[in-house]
Structures are given as C-alpha cells and as structure tokens.
Amino acid sequence: METVHHDVLLIGGGGAGLRAAIAVAEANPRLTVGVASKVYPMRSHTVSAEGGAAGAIRPEDSLDEHAYDTISGGDWLCHQGAVEAFVREAPEELLRMEHWGCPWSRTPDGRIATRPFGGMKIERTWYAADKTGFHLLHSLYQTALKYPSISFHDEWFVVDLLVDGDRCHGAVAIELASGKVVALLARSVVLCTGGGGRVYPFTTNANIKTGDGMAFAYRAGVPLKDMEFVQYHPTGLPFTGILITEATRGEGGHLVNRDGYRYLQDYDLGTPEPKPVKRSMELGPRDRLSQAFVGEQEKGRTVESKWGDVVHLDIRHLGEKLIDERLPFVRELCRKYQKIDPVHELIPVRPVVHYMMGGVHTDIEGATPVAGLFAAGEVACVSINGANRLGSNSLTELLVFGARAGRGAVQEVENAPDRPPEAVLRRALEVERRIHGDLLLRRGEGERVATIREEMQLTLEANVGIYRERAGLEEAREKLRELRDRMKGVSLDDGSLTFNTELPHYLEMENMLDVAEAIVHSALNREESRGSHQRRDFPARDDERFLAHSLVRRSPEGEPRVELLPVTITRWEPGERVYGR
Ligand SMILES: Cc1cc2nc3c(=O)[nH]c(=O)nc-3n(C[C@H](O)[C@H](O)[C@H](O)COP(=O)(O)OP(=O)(O)OC[C@H]3O[C@@H](n4cnc5c(N)ncnc54)[C@H](O)[C@@H]3O)c2cc1C
C-alpha cells in the first residue's frame, strides 16, 4: 500500500486548515506539511461566508465588551479563558489578514469599516463587501502557496484517522482521481474539516459539510462536546437553504409577517429596550429570531409557499445604491436562485440550519485528549461559542484557533515516535480492503444512500429542530438505530475507481449517522433550555444541573455515553441573557 509521510498533516483546506498550515510553516520551515482536502481548498465552505469577521477595533469598543457579548450570547456556556484569548488575538489576526492581502472594506477616511451584527452591541464586524469568506480564503490560499514546505493533496477524501493506543499517527485517504487508497502518515495531525449541517434537510451548508472530522474523532475515542447546540439562521432562502446574510439586517432590513408587520416586537429577544424596539430588533441573537418564526407559524401569521412556510425580509427601503454597494451578493443570490429582485420585491426566508456550536473536544491550544491530534475551526469545540454562536465570530475563530492548533502541532512533532507502530499500517490495510474488497463490490438491488440520507434529515428536522422534547428525541434515537442497520444493505451503482463520487457519499453518510447520533443523545440528556437548545418539556435554563458542557463518547460496545464537564468561568458570573445594554 502506498504511504506518504509528512511531519504535520492538516485534514481540511478551509480557513482553519490553511491558517494552521501557515502557522506551522512560520514556526518551523523545516517541517513538511501536507494539506488533504476532499475539494480544492478554494471550494471549502469558508468561501461562502458573506457577512464578516469580528474583532474589537473601534475606539468605543474594548476586548471586555467583545468577551461579554460572546459569553452572554452563548448563554454562559462558553469557556471564558478561551474567549479571553480569542478577543485578544482577534484584531491581531484580522490585521495580519490585511497584510496578507485581504481587501477589508474601508470608511471614506481610509480606516477599517465595521458593520453591526446580531448580538454584538458595538459595531465590530470587519467585512469585504458581502464576500468576506471569499477574500479571506483567497488571501490565505495565496499565502500558503508561498511556503515550499506546504504541499497539497487536493481532492483526496480522508476515510479515517490512524490511531494506536492514545496517539494519532495520520490518516487513510482515497485519491479521488484514481481511487487509490493511501496511508498519510504524520507526527501530528490537525482536523480542520468544518461542520456538519448536512445532517439536516434545510441548511446554508455546502454539500461537503457532512461532519467527517467529528465522526473520525468520535470513532477514535475523542469526546464530542456540546453537540446538541445546532444553530438555525433565521434567514435562508426557502428552497435551496442559501443564506441571506445577517448583514442584510445589519444594514437595516426588516422581517415582516403575512400582514407586513414587524413581528419581532412581540417577542422577548433579550433586548432591554422599551417595546416596540426600533432598529435593533432584527439584530437579536439568531436562536431567538428563529424561535420567533415558530411563534408566528403557530399563530398562523407566516406566509404559505410551495416550499413550506416563510416570512419576508424587506430591504426595499435601503435603496438600490446602498444594496449594490454593500449587499451586491445578496441581490445576485436573490435574482439567480429565487428569481426576485430585492430592490423592488420582498425576499421569502425561513430558518435554516447554519452552524454547529459543538464539535471535537479540545483545550484552548486546540489539543484533543489523543496525543498528536488537534482540531480547529467549525469541527472543533473549544468552546468560544457556548450554546449559541454570535455571527461573525466564526471566521475570526478559524484564524485565532487555526494558528494556535498549528503551533501546538509543531510542538507535538518532537514527542512523536520516529516510525508508527505496525498496528497502524495493518489498520490502514484494513481500510483499503474494506473499500476495494467490500464497498466497491456492493452492487445490486440494495437501498440507495440517498434514501437513508433523506430519512435521517427529515427525522432530525422534525424532532431535533428549533424546539425539542423527550418523545421526539427518543423517536429520533430509534430511527437512527434503524438507519444504521439499513446501511449494511445499501449498494452502490458505481464500482469504478476513477472519480467515483458515490463512494465518498456512502462514507459521508456513515459519518453523518455518527454526528446525528451524538446530537440526539446530547439533546436527550440536557433537560433544560439554553441558547439554541430549546426543550418544550424543560423550558427554563437550569444552571444548577446544566451549567456544564456535554461530552459524548462512544462506548466500547459502540453506544454513545454522555457526561457533563463544568464550564470554565473566569470573570463573568452567569446572569440573565440580555444584550444591547
Ligand atoms: C453560507 C455561510 C455563510 C457564513 N457566513 C459567515 C460570516 O459571515 N461570518 C462568520 O464568522 N462565519 C460565517 N459562517 C460560518 C463560517 O464560514 C464557517 O464556520 C467556517 O468557514 C468553517 O471553516 P473551516 O475551516 O472550519 O471549515 P470549511 O471551510 O468548511 O473547510 C473544511 C475543509 O475540510 C475538508 N474536508 C472535510 N471533510 C474531509 C474529508 N473527509 N477528507 C478530506 N477533506 C475533508 C474540506 O474539503 C474543506 O477543505 C458562514 C457559514 C456559511 C455556511
């Protein structure tokens, strides 16, 4: 079997992966770095981020204000030590991006421009028009290409980690162009595989976001943290799930119901302002806005459409000039995918799954409990996002914690053995045999991967969505068990080796079932409502029992086991969740 050796292996070429790769190259140019990515790095989901990246920079802002907003927005479930490091390093990282070529939008006098974002009471979101992710990823990619020590394995699909005892020695991957299975051996590994929103049917997430890295870590015995916290974004296009960025509301857009009424004024968004709240109401936290949509739906005040119930986002009053200058991508998306022009028409929107607060359990240097294995970006849970991420904190998180994990991986190289144990190579061979000797030969009359995927997605949407309760969660748990069983009977139509796209879909499906199971079991265990996890049967936050992270681990029998880990509180005692003080 072919083997490739690197000192450090990055799995994922999105924002976190590229930032980590550069950090390794800068810390020690003698180390060889491999970046494996199932798509070309520039196609990673980071490219689609629109709104911006948070970092305190304005004179009226401070690191403490950014930390407070993040912690209260996360309903006091954030690791406060991690948040303090995050807000401190945020402006430094964003400025570094400027030096690497990221064209941040400017004020007329040439300073960095900022825009308001949900849950942030001071403007601190840096942006590059509404294509921030594109510019950020491009700048990172161009910078990474300058380092001779970094090499890319583009369109290589990682199947699993190579872990022996409590150390990670690399991963096994399929080169998609040839179908060859290769052992990628490394002294330290950083998982940067992004989130897994595709376990739900309506999502802003790209098709590639299937939680692969979370499943790898889970199978390797690393706990997944806070998986029950799944963020719905209140404004996705109803059919495609394409995101209409929060910046649209930051610039002054209104959410209205079937009567053209700004319904958010009827809901508690955590804003202490007297009602009706004027400008800030559309900028309440995403979880509360998504819950308000369900409230309108239950009152029969949403609008029926052929894609289900929607409300309207109205930006007509902003005018063509501002829309073209600040929100050109929003206009383009509406025209191309919804066939409407938001300069003159209302945009139909509904809440769609957007982001996973949970992920691979790491410390604030990105290290997991398995030696030689690090994680950063959306795949990881440090946690700076707690029970609800504030928009625009994530892009900054990729930079701050991508860099930290990269530096951690460099230090770990010293501790790794010179050559991996035999058991690791045997395991790689097993994976190769499974792919070539089993999966590719499974032809015939079995079920389709797509059938299993759709049933899983609909089950999660119905039972583990914006609101949850015990009976529904138990139903989802049973359904997932059934689907796992049915996976054994799935067959593939395509048995070829060259660019076989069905094979990765099968492997992604296995990963998504692991992720879905972790979400459901963590949600069942958390008998309270906090942030994006709302239990109808336990409507209040319960700090007594649940001011704690959920850690879900796979037992030796393959069953998920949930335990709790106390939250690190440094300076901000849990209080009522208000923003906009
Ligand atoms: C539409 C949209 C808009 C957003 N807007 C904003 C915003 O304005 N501000 C903000 O802060 N956040 C925003 N977010 C969130 C933020 O963009 C993401 O959380 C972040 O970009 C994730 O980056 P990442 O590097 O962790 O992962 P990704 O960018 O998703 O990259 C994952 C990488 O892992 C690779 N990979 C995955 N699985 C495998 C495998 N099995 N084998 C090999 N490679 C693999 C992929 O090829 C890819 O290179 C947005 C998200 C979406 C979906």
The ligand as a Tripos MOL2 file, in Angstrom:
@<TRIPOS>MOLECULE
LIG
   53    58     1     0     0
SMALL
NO_CHARGES

@<TRIPOS>ATOM
      1 C1        -23.2210   30.3740    3.8590 C.3       1 LIG1
      2 C2        -22.4080   30.6360    5.0840 C.ar      1 LIG1
      3 C3        -22.0760   31.9270    5.4380 C.ar      1 LIG1
      4 C4        -21.3110   32.1660    6.5830 C.ar      1 LIG1
      5 N1        -21.0040   33.4620    6.9090 N.ar      1 LIG1
      6 C5        -20.2100   33.7020    7.9810 C.ar      1 LIG1
      7 C6        -19.7970   35.0310    8.2880 C.ar      1 LIG1
      8 O1        -20.1170   35.9850    7.5960 O.2       1 LIG1
      9 N2        -19.0270   35.2130    9.3690 N.ar      1 LIG1
     10 C7        -18.6120   34.1840   10.1720 C.ar      1 LIG1
     11 O2        -17.8960   34.4070   11.1410 O.2       1 LIG1
     12 N3        -18.9820   32.9040    9.8770 N.ar      1 LIG1
     13 C8        -19.7630   32.6540    8.8030 C.ar      1 LIG1
     14 N4        -20.1250   31.3550    8.5200 N.ar      1 LIG1
     15 C9        -19.5250   30.2580    9.2900 C.3       1 LIG1
     16 C10       -18.1070   30.0210    8.8300 C.3       1 LIG1
     17 O3        -17.9630   30.3960    7.4900 O.3       1 LIG1
     18 C11       -17.7010   28.5480    8.9580 C.3       1 LIG1
     19 O4        -17.9350   28.1070   10.2650 O.3       1 LIG1
     20 C12       -16.2150   28.4050    8.6480 C.3       1 LIG1
     21 O5        -15.9040   28.9570    7.3970 O.3       1 LIG1
     22 C13       -15.7500   26.9540    8.6840 C.3       1 LIG1
     23 O6        -14.3910   26.9280    8.3140 O.3       1 LIG1
     24 P1        -13.4980   25.6300    8.4980 P.3       1 LIG1
     25 O7        -12.1340   25.9590    8.0360 O.co2     1 LIG1
     26 O8        -13.6700   25.1220    9.8930 O.co2     1 LIG1
     27 O9        -14.1790   24.5740    7.5440 O.3       1 LIG1
     28 P2        -14.5440   24.6360    5.9680 P.3       1 LIG1
     29 O10       -14.2930   25.9510    5.3620 O.co2     1 LIG1
     30 O11       -15.8940   24.0370    5.8730 O.co2     1 LIG1
     31 O12       -13.4730   23.6480    5.3480 O.3       1 LIG1
     32 C14       -13.4890   22.2540    5.6140 C.3       1 LIG1
     33 C15       -12.3800   21.6180    4.8490 C.3       1 LIG1
     34 O13       -12.2800   20.2570    5.2300 O.3       1 LIG1
     35 C16       -12.1840   19.4410    4.0860 C.3       1 LIG1
     36 N5        -12.7420   18.1220    4.4180 N.ar      1 LIG1
     37 C17       -13.8910   17.8390    5.0840 C.ar      1 LIG1
     38 N6        -14.0520   16.5060    5.1830 N.ar      1 LIG1
     39 C18       -12.9870   15.9460    4.5650 C.ar      1 LIG1
     40 C19       -12.5880   14.6050    4.3080 C.ar      1 LIG1
     41 N7        -13.3240   13.5590    4.6920 N.pl3     1 LIG1
     42 N8        -11.4390   14.3970    3.6250 N.ar      1 LIG1
     43 C20       -10.6830   15.4470    3.1960 C.ar      1 LIG1
     44 N9        -11.0240   16.7140    3.4040 N.ar      1 LIG1
     45 C21       -12.1570   16.9620    4.0810 C.ar      1 LIG1
     46 C22       -12.9420   20.1800    3.0060 C.3       1 LIG1
     47 O14       -12.5180   19.7890    1.7260 O.3       1 LIG1
     48 C23       -12.5690   21.6270    3.3370 C.3       1 LIG1
     49 O15       -11.3460   21.9550    2.7300 O.3       1 LIG1
     50 C24       -20.8850   31.0880    7.3860 C.ar      1 LIG1
     51 C25       -21.2090   29.7920    7.0270 C.ar      1 LIG1
     52 C26       -21.9790   29.5670    5.8980 C.ar      1 LIG1
     53 C27       -22.3620   28.1490    5.5870 C.3       1 LIG1
@<TRIPOS>BOND
     1     1     2 1
     2     2     3 ar
     3     2    52 ar
     4     3     4 ar
     5     4     5 ar
     6     4    50 ar
     7     5     6 ar
     8     6     7 ar
     9     6    13 1
    10     7     8 2
    11     7     9 ar
    12     9    10 ar
    13    10    11 2
    14    10    12 ar
    15    12    13 ar
    16    13    14 ar
    17    14    15 1
    18    14    50 ar
    19    15    16 1
    20    16    17 1
    21    16    18 1
    22    18    19 1
    23    18    20 1
    24    20    21 1
    25    20    22 1
    26    22    23 1
    27    23    24 1
    28    24    25 2
    29    24    26 1
    30    24    27 1
    31    27    28 1
    32    28    29 2
    33    28    30 1
    34    28    31 1
    35    31    32 1
    36    32    33 1
    37    33    34 1
    38    33    48 1
    39    34    35 1
    40    35    36 1
    41    35    46 1
    42    36    37 ar
    43    36    45 ar
    44    37    38 ar
    45    38    39 ar
    46    39    40 ar
    47    39    45 ar
    48    40    41 1
    49    40    42 ar
    50    42    43 ar
    51    43    44 ar
    52    44    45 ar
    53    46    47 1
    54    46    48 1
    55    48    49 1
    56    50    51 ar
    57    51    52 ar
    58    52    53 1
@<TRIPOS>SUBSTRUCTURE
     1 LIG1         1 GROUP 0 **** ****
